[in-house]
Amino acid sequence: MVKGTKQLVLILEDDEDLASGICLSLEEPGLCFKCCSTISEAKKALNENEFSLVILDINLPDGSGLEFCKEIRQARHIPIAMLTAKDMELDIVRGFEYGADDYITKPFSLMVLRARIRALLRRNIPSQETEYKDSIYHFCFDTMNFYKNGKSIELSKTEQRILYFLVFNAGQILTREFLLGHVWPDGTEFVEDNALSVGIRRLRDKLEDIPSKPFYIKTIYGKGYIWKKI
């Protein structure tokens, strides 16, 4: 999630173009990246930072990514994703034996990459908030009960997901790309272009006093949406 301290991802990949491509494909609010091309650089980075996830290649110029995975696992409880060449089944098996949590074969689908990385990052979140309350609203996402001034409001699953990310990141701009990728995590290619706009409009109709002049769910033109803190 975006809320709170940003999650830091270590990418150990000696192909600089590939490492940059991974960073670009995963770029979103709440994530930042540290790229290393050698194991020695990665060891230094691990000693100096607290990472939420490690993505590492198996073949590296100064050693074995598999052995480094084993070394990380013995010392830290960080989710680890291995990058491996397609059809290298032995590498995949050994990666799991050495402590990897998942593997991604090259060349990889960006949709699959994002989905798997998000799943691994969620493992590293201690707990997720389920209740939001202020002087007007009371949202209970675990029981799916939503209230405005004590009056119950019915929200669709999509509206609930959009609202969840907005309220638990109050005061932060969430881009359309971020919301599309998280509200529909299985892939945005099957989502109509205006699905997010429709969801936002329906939320405003149900939550705002004057939907055409929203106070809480604001559009930041050219950037995204934000839930106004009060």
N, C-alpha and C positions, 0 to 999 in steps of 0.2 A: 504494500500500500504506500500511498504517498505520505500519509500522516506521520509526523514525528521525524526522527533522524533519518537521513537518507541511507539507503542500503548501498553498500559498496561492493562491487563485483570485481574480482581479480580474473583477468583473461591472460593466460599463458599460452601464447601462440607466436611462433617465429615468423610466420607469414604476416607481415604488417598490413597488407591489403585486406586479408581475411579478418584480422583482428579489428581493423577499422570498420569493416562491414558488419561484424557482429555488434559492435558498439552502436552503430547507426540504426541497426534493425531493432535493437532493444531500448533505444533512447526513449525516455519518458520521465515525467516528474517523479522524484523520489528515488531514482537510480543514478549512480555515478560509477565510473569505471577506471580501473588501473590496468594498463596493458604492459606486459613484460614479454620479452622474447627469449629469455633464458631462465633456467631453474635458479641460478644464483640471484638474478634480479627479483624473482618471485619470492625467494626465501627472505630477502631483505624487506620486501613489501609486506610480507606476512608478519614480520617482527615489528613493523612500524604502524600497522593499521589493523582494524577489526573488520574483517570481511564477512558478508552475508552469503557469499557464493564464490566458488572457484570453478572456472571453465578452463580446462587444460588439454593441450594436444598430447598425443602419445609420443610422437617422435620430435625430440628437441635437440638443439645443437650441442648441449653440454650434459646430456644424460637422458634417462628414460622417464617419460611422463608417468608410466605405471609405478615405478619405484617412488617417484615424488608423491604420487597419490597416496601410496601406502604410508609414506613419512608424514604427510599432512594428517591422515586419518588417525595415526597413533597419537598425535599431539592435540588435535582440534576436532570439534564437532561441527564442521562446516559442510554444507551440501556441496558435492563435487560432481561436475558433469564432464565426461571425457569426450574429446573430439577424436574420431577414428575414421579411417578410410572405409568406404562402402565394402560390405561383404567380408570384412576382417573379423570373422566370428570369434576367433581365438583371442584377439585383443579385447573384444567386448566381454568375454567370459573372464579373462584375467583382470579386466578393469573392475568388475563387480567383486572378484575375490580380493582385490587390493583395497577395496573400500569405496569405490565410486557409487554414487547414488543413481546416476543415469548416464546414458551415452547418446551422442549425436553423430550420425554418419555424414561424412562429406562426399559430395555436395548435399547441403541440407535445404529443406524448405523453410523459409522465414516464418511461416505460420507455425510449423512444428517447433522450430527453435523457440519462438516466443512462448508457446504454450508450455513447453517442458521447463523452460527457465522460470516462468511464473510459478509453476507448480513447486519447483525446488525452493524458490524464495519464500513461498508461503509456509514451508516447513520451518523456516528460521524465524517466523513471527511468533513470539511467546503466546500472545493471546490477541484476539480481535474484539474490539468493542462491538456491542450489539444494541446498546441503548443510548439514545440522544434525547436530551431534555433541555428546554429553555422556558422562558416565561409564556410562550405561546404554543410550542410544539412538544409533543412527546412521542418519540418513535421507538418501538420495540421490534427490532429486526428479527430476533430469534422467534418471537411468537407471532410476528407479522400483524401487530396491532399498531395503528397510527392515529394520532389524535391532534386536532387543532382546537385550542381553547376548550379542551375536554370533550369535543365532539369527534366521533369516530370517522375516519376517512378510509375508503377502499382504494388500494393501489394495486396495479398489476405487478407481476414479477419483474418485468422490465423497468417499470417506474420505481420499484423498490431498489433495484440494483443501481440505477442512476442516482437516486436519492442517497443511498448508502455512501457512495464515493464522494458526493458533494458535502454532506453534513460532517463526515469524519475527516474532511480536509478543509474545513471552513476557513475562509480567508485566503485560500490558495487557488490559483487559476488552474483548472484542469482542461487540457486541450481536447479538441474533438477526437483526435487520434487516440489519446489515452482512454477516454470514455468508451469509444468504439471497441477498443481492444480488450477492455476489462468487463464491460457490460455484456459483450458478446465474445467471450474468450475462445470459443471454438472456431473463430475465423470470421472476419468482417466481409469476405467476398460474397457471403450469402445474405448479407444484410442490405436492405434498400438504403439508398443514399440519404433519404430524409428520415430514417428511423429514429436517429438521435434527436433531431429537431422536433419530431412528433412527440417523443417521450418527454422532452423538456416542456413543450407547450402544455401537455396534459398535466404534468406536475404543477405548473403554474396555475392552471385552471382550478386545481384541487386545493392548492396550498396558499396562493397569494390572495390578498384582499382585492387587488386590482391586477388581474393577470396581464393586462396590456402594459402596465407600469410596475413590473416586479420589484419588490424590495429585497427579497431573499435570494432568489435564483437569478443572478445577473449575467447578462451576456457581455463578455469582454471582446469587442469586435476585433476580428483578425487573430484572436488567441484561443478563446474557449469560453468556459462558464465558471462561475464562482458562487459559493454559498456565503452570503454576507454574515460576518460575525456581529453579534450584538452583546 
